[in-house]
Amino acid sequence: MLNQAWLWYQTSGLSHAMISIPVMEALVLLILLTICLLFRITRTGLVTAYIFTYRWGLLFGEQYFAGDPRVYHIFITSYIVFGILVLTLALVAMMMATRSGGDDRFSRQE
């Protein structure tokens, strides 16, 4: 099964795909993540990084799957559904960790 997946990956063209990320967005992400690290708001930094990489994945999908409308619609639908699902699960996990005292800023003794 793994061999079949590897062969599909090699023949699909994804192994040679290129993605171009806008420089301005990369700089904004770098600045925002630096601010989040300086002020120790790691959860906000994680959500920020997720949003930026989610958008970049969407840009890649639009460039790569734009040739076939049927495949593009399947990609865009599944990408949005799974992206919202992952973001929701991450936010719920972060809220539950805060409620249970899992926030390491307050549990760490300095």
C-alpha positions, -999 to +999 in steps of 0.1 A: +000+000+000+028+024+009+046+015-023+014+023-043+011+057-026+048+064-033+044+055-070+013+078-072+033+106-057+061+102-081+038+100-112+014+128-101+039+156-105+037+167-069+073+157-063+084+184-087+058+211-078+070+246-069+052+270-047+058+307-047+051+325-014+046+363-015+076+380+002+054+405+019+034+378+036+065+359+046+079+391+062+046+398+080+045+363+093+081+366+105+074+399+123+042+386+139+058+353+151+087+373+165+063+395+185+044+365+197+076+349+209+089+380+226+056+385+245+053+347+252+019+344+235+027+310+219-009+300+213-016+331+193+016+325+174+006+289+166-028+301+152-011+329+132+013+304+117-015+280+109-036+308+091-006+319+070+004+283+060-033+275+053-035+304+029-002+294+012-015+259+008-046+273-008-025+294-032-006+262-041-038+243-048-051+270-070-020+270-090-016+233-092-052+220-097-065+249-118-063+229-150-091+204-142-123+220-128-136+187-113-104+180-094-101+217-084-136+216-068-128+184-049-096+199-037-111+232-026-140+216-008-119+191+011-092+217+018-117+241+034-135+214+053-103+198+068-088+233+074-118+244+095-119+211+113-082+213+122-085+249+134-116+241+154-099+211+171-068+231+178-088+260+194-109+236+215-077+218+227-061+252+236-092+262+255-094+229+274-057+231+283-062+266+297-092+255+317-073+225+331-043+246+341-021+233+313-009+268+304+028+266+311+031+303+319+012+299+351+022+264+360+060+270+357+076+282+389+103+308+384 
